[in-house]
Amino acid sequence: MVTPLEEAIGFLDRFGFFRVILPFLLVFTVVYALLEKTKIFGTQKHGDKELPRKNMNAMVAFVIGLLVVSARDVVTALQTSLPNVVMLIIVILAVLIGIGMLWSGEKEFSLFEKLPKLSYVLIAVILFVLLGIFLDSFGVLNNVFDFFGRNYDRPVVTSIGLLIVVAIIMWLIIREGKTGGEK
Amino acid sequence: MAQQTFLLEVVKSLESLGLYNVIIPLILVFVIVWGVLERIKIFGGKSKAINPLIAIIFAFLFIRSQVFVEIINQFLPKIGIYLIILMGFMILIGIVGGGAKWTNIPFYIIVVLSILAVFGSVFTSLPGYSGLGLNFLEGLSQADWFALIILAVLLIIVVWAMFTQTDTKIGPGAFGAGK
């Protein structure tokens, strides 16, 4: 059964709200905010304050936003990847809530402080998942899986595996050298 | 059969309006993304208007794909049940004198349990899930269960022993003098 609010979402979808307006707004906002933050186009004086050049930043953000909206593939990739990213955020939040049950509440909750090693593993997992999400949104993930599936016993894949193992061993040795050793 | 009450009728009419499929997920995603953006300050400290705008865009893009909304609707109640079980456990521990400040092994166990619970909840909430991955448990005999439990207990003892020996001082080893 389709509810009235779902019908409203359907109407907005047919209108182009999700294909044009939201991607444009997102890109415009992000680019504008980054330009304001980095002050790439310099600053101008307003009284005795140095402010970023708002009109220039807004114009550049507007143009980039329109260009992104015109690229269908990018918009589709945005539409498919962002819900996945949000899902990932919610899952991580649920894990943190579970762990937070044991937090005393005297200090701000910080997993990095409590479990630094687990946090590195978590960051690596998040990076891999994000990479997978964005590759999938551009339709490349299946090709990557196909490539590794077909060539898992060929020199290319085994060389990549060997390189990863060597990199991990080197990282472990360097880490040992930094943390331990003679003083 | 559950008795039909006035408040249940209200909940049903809100559900038929689309509260659980549109409004609640929209608010949830909006608040979470806004909260994270405010915390990490990715656009600098003066981004009061930008963070909520990005959060609402994320929220709208999220509710557009109803598959994710369905997953959320099934997965979050399971997390709620897990949290209630965990809280009940902590209350029981509290009766015998344990506090809320947990460290070391019990903390790590709860971390692992939380990760397993969340991923289990998500996995069982995925569309098309039909006991996939857990069917093998149905064919286990009593002896198999017993063996599994013993294995789990042994593993816990080994992990416990490993963690508790970290503070002991290491003597001179075969390959050099340790301190």
Interface residues (C-beta under 8 A of the other chain):
Chain A: M1 T3 P4 L5 E6 A8 I9 D13 F17 F18 L22 L25 L26 T29 V30 Y32 A33 L34 E36 K37 L78 Q79 T80 L82 P83 N84 V85 V86 M87 I89 I90 V91 L93 A94 V95 I97 G98 I99 M101 L102 W103 S104 G105 K114 L115 L118
Chain B: E15 S16 L17 G18 L19 N21 V22 I23 L28 V29 I32 V33 V36 F43 G44 K46 S47 I50 L53 I54 I57 F58 A59 F60 L61 F62 I63 R64 S65 Q66 F68 I71 I72 F75 L76 I79 Y82 L83 L86 M87 M90 G99 A100 K101 W102 P106 F107 Y108 I110 V111 L113 S114 I115 A117 V118 F119 S121 V122
